Amino acid sequence: MSTADSKPVRLTAESLLPHRGRMLLVDKILSLDDQQATTLSVVHRNWPLFKDNVVNPLILVELVAQTAGVHNGLRRLKTRGEGSKTRGWLVGVKSAVFYVNEIALGEPVKTTARNAFVFDNLREITGTAFINDRLAAEVTLQVVEAR
């Protein structure tokens, strides 16, 4: 993304999300457009909910939320411009269905998220997480963006 009088912005998880350190779970943005985002994350030892070489599948909710943050970060840049302040989100889990009991250290997780519904500062976000091309979770979030 760029403007006529500025150089292009490299879109990374760090440039679109406020998360840092062990809370930044997205390793790579695989695709990003106006409709949705798809990210890749690899399970690390320092992740929250990691114990005995596996992570609890509840982490997939956070991966959907961060992938939605990537998607909506792009929307923010397009509508508010570079350097615009990020605003916090109040997130509720409407539904989460897990198809795995645990996720092993080093497993790649491919997550996709999109806005299913947007009205003013309210969004409903749907997302999926796949591990090695196998559906691991389906998640629906309800989000209110702080003003």
Beta strands, then each sheet from edge to edge (+ up, - down):
strand 1: 28-32
strand 2: 36-42
strand 3: 50-51
strand 4: 54-55
strand 5: 89-98
strand 6: 103-104
strand 7: 108-119
strand 8: 122-131
strand 9: 134-145
sheet 1: 1+ 2- 7+ 8- 9+ 5-
sheet 2: 3+ 4- 6+
end
